[in-house]
Every structure is written in C-alpha cells, then in structure tokens.
Amino acid sequence: MELMFTYFRRSAVRAALRWSLIAAVGLAVGAAAVSCSRKQTDQTETTADKGKGKTWNRANAEAEYRLIQSELGLIKSGKPYLVLDFKRDRLVIKLRGATVWSYPMVFPEGDAGEVAGFQKRFQGDGGRLVRTLTGKHLYAAKEQTPDSVLAIVGSAVKVDPNTLQRELPERFQLHWGDNLVLEVRTDITGTPVSRFHNAMIEIGKVLYKPFGEAILVVKIKPDEGLTLYHATPVGMPTLIYPPSR
C-alpha cells in the first residue's frame, strides 16, 4: 500500500511539473504574440502617419510622364541635346541620356522674375518641353585656346578639334525663337567679334522688348563657356526640366 501511495504521489508531482511547464510555455508564446502584434500595429501606424498628407497628384504624374517620354525621344535620336535643368539649376549636355557636360546655372541677384518668365515662355500654354536652337551670337572673345584644351573639348562633345573656334568667349547668346534668349557671360574681357553685328543685336533687343522678350542671364567660367558655345550648334534640340512643384 505504501509503495502504491509513493508511486501515485510521484506521478502527481510529475504531472504537476508537466502542467506547470506547459503553462509557462503558453504564457511565453502568448507574450511573444502580443509583442509581435504591438510591433506590427506600431509599424502600421508609423507608415500611415508617414503617408498622411501625401496624396497622389494626377497633374504632376502626367507632367512627369510627358517629361520622360520627351527625353526618351531625344535619347533614341542618338544625337546630343541640351538640358535646361531648372530642378537643380544646371546646364547639361547629354548624349543618349548620359551626361557629357554639366555646369551650375548662376543667376545675377534679383533675377527670380526673369527666370520664371523664361521658363513660362519656353513652355508656353501647352507645357512644351523641347525646342530647337534657332540661333547664336558671340559678342566678344579673347586669346587663342591651346590645342590640348581643344582636344579635350572635341573629345567631350564628339567634334573634330580642328573645327572649333579658338577664342575664349566673353559673352554670347543662344536663341530659341519666340524672343527666348539665354545670355552667357564670363569674367574675361575680350575683343568684339563684329561691332556692327553686336549693334544690330542690341537694336533688335530694344525693338523686341516691348513685345515680351524673355532673356535669361547666367555666369560661367571661360573654359566652360568655350565648351558650351561650341557644343551647341544651331538646330540642337533643347529639353527643359521645369522646377519641382
């Protein structure tokens, strides 16, 4: 009888230990599940908080799509094109989508209105993104450029160095029609290329100004001005990146 009692007592102890272990494991699993659930809830709330106020804008999405399609067309042409990047305020020359030359657009102080007016005139009422360069004019230039520099410029823009003009530009203009003008200035003092032609250009500016000329002035280093002037032939397509809304 005593042996049987001892056996049942030991069995009861083992059973109690087993149930205690099961209960402990259950509590641990339950706690882990609650913790995981709380983390998921917190992450969901954080994500929801981050998304607050960021509503999808159809007009912006369509504008971005049009910009991508416009540049894809230029990439497929296999020819260099100029980019007026008003998102980052940079002048960029690209070939097949790759940047081959880039320089910051530095505007004189107080020209914010001129910048906005230029952008608006370039795009027009239809939100135009691509224009063709219709003309250019070199006001003045200085010095003979070394052959080593011409070789670098020619390699960068895929042009025979022997065809490049050797003077560093002091001031020149790029034209896109509709009285759209980008005037590029450097910090050197050069000799006028043609005083008569310069005078005619200035007279034309006076005549066109009452009709809404849009001229944008940027400053640039002489060597970079040399690259920009010779790498932008008449007929070159120009793409505008409008500023972010």
SULZIKA-V887649 format. One record per residue. N is the residue number from 0. PSI is psi as a letter, one per 40 degrees, with the letter a starting at -180 (* if undefined). D_LAST is the distance of its C-alpha to the last C-alpha in Angstrom with 2 decimals. Layout:
BEGIN
N|PSI|D_LAST  N|PSI|D_LAST
END
This chain:
BEGIN
0|d|92.44  1|d|91.05  2|d|89.52  3|d|87.87  4|d|86.51  5|d|85.13  6|d|83.46  7|d|81.80  8|d|80.68  9|d|79.06  10|d|77.38  11|d|76.03  12|d|74.64  13|d|72.99  14|d|71.50  15|d|70.21  16|d|68.61  17|d|67.06  18|d|65.54  19|d|64.34  20|d|62.61  21|d|61.04  22|d|59.85  23|d|58.36  24|d|56.48  25|d|55.25  26|d|53.97  27|d|52.19  28|d|50.53  29|d|49.55  30|d|48.05  31|d|46.05  32|d|44.77  33|d|43.74  34|d|41.97  35|d|40.12  36|d|39.16  37|d|37.83  38|d|35.76  39|d|34.27  40|d|33.55  41|d|31.93  42|d|29.77  43|d|28.79  44|d|27.97  45|d|25.94  46|d|23.94  47|d|23.50  48|d|22.43  49|d|19.78  50|e|18.46  51|h|18.39  52|e|15.16  53|g|13.42  54|i|13.75  55|h|13.11  56|h|10.65  57|d|12.65  58|d|10.47  59|d|7.90  60|d|11.23  61|d|12.90  62|d|10.54  63|d|11.02  64|d|14.65  65|d|15.14  66|d|14.01  67|d|16.45  68|d|19.12  69|d|18.90  70|d|19.43  71|d|22.15  72|d|23.97  73|d|24.03  74|d|25.20  75|d|27.97  76|d|29.21  77|e|30.37  78|i|29.71  79|i|27.67  80|i|24.39  81|i|22.25  82|h|18.56  83|g|16.45  84|g|13.93  85|e|11.32  86|d|9.52  87|e|12.88  88|g|14.47  89|i|17.35  90|h|19.76  91|h|20.91  92|h|23.84  93|i|24.07  94|h|27.00  95|f|26.82  96|e|23.48  97|h|25.00  98|h|24.11  99|e|27.27  100|i|26.03  101|i|23.10  102|i|22.77  103|i|20.33  104|h|19.17  105|h|20.76  106|i|20.26  107|i|22.93  108|i|22.27  109|e|21.17  110|e|19.46  111|d|15.88  112|d|16.70  113|d|18.17  114|d|15.23  115|d|12.90  116|d|15.96  117|d|16.60  118|d|13.28  119|d|13.77  120|d|17.42  121|d|16.97  122|d|15.01  123|a|17.00  124|d|16.98  125|e|17.04  126|f|13.92  127|i|16.44  128|e|15.72  129|h|19.26  130|i|21.75  131|h|25.21  132|h|26.48  133|e|29.14  134|i|30.80  135|i|31.13  136|h|33.38  137|h|34.88  138|d|36.06  139|i|37.98  140|i|38.78  141|i|41.09  142|i|43.48  143|h|44.31  144|h|42.06  145|i|44.12  146|d|44.63  147|d|43.21  148|d|39.79  149|d|39.98  150|d|40.81  151|d|37.72  152|d|35.45  153|d|37.24  154|d|36.88  155|d|33.14  156|e|32.39  157|f|35.32  158|i|37.26  159|h|40.96  160|d|41.27  161|e|44.16  162|e|41.95  163|i|39.63  164|i|40.21  165|e|41.50  166|i|40.28  167|h|37.40  168|i|35.08  169|d|34.72  170|h|32.29  171|i|31.06  172|i|28.64  173|h|26.82  174|i|26.54  175|e|24.69  176|i|26.30  177|f|25.01  178|f|25.62  179|h|22.81  180|h|24.10  181|h|23.17  182|h|25.89  183|h|26.72  184|i|29.09  185|i|31.17  186|e|33.52  187|i|36.77  188|h|39.08  189|a|40.20  190|h|42.54  191|h|41.36  192|d|41.59  193|h|42.64  194|d|42.97  195|d|43.55  196|d|40.44  197|d|38.38  198|d|39.85  199|d|39.06  200|d|35.41  201|d|35.23  202|d|37.05  203|d|34.63  204|d|31.70  205|d|33.56  206|d|34.27  207|d|30.77  208|d|28.96  209|d|29.92  210|e|28.38  211|f|24.89  212|h|24.92  213|h|21.61  214|h|22.68  215|h|20.80  216|h|23.08  217|i|22.82  218|i|25.55  219|i|27.01  220|i|30.20  221|d|33.10  222|d|33.59  223|d|29.94  224|d|30.11  225|d|33.15  226|d|31.34  227|d|28.37  228|d|30.78  229|e|33.12  230|e|30.66  231|g|28.87  232|i|31.52  233|h|31.24  234|e|30.04  235|h|27.63  236|i|24.48  237|h|21.17  238|h|17.87  239|h|14.50  240|h|11.59  241|i|8.64  242|i|6.37  243|i|3.79  244|*|0.00
END
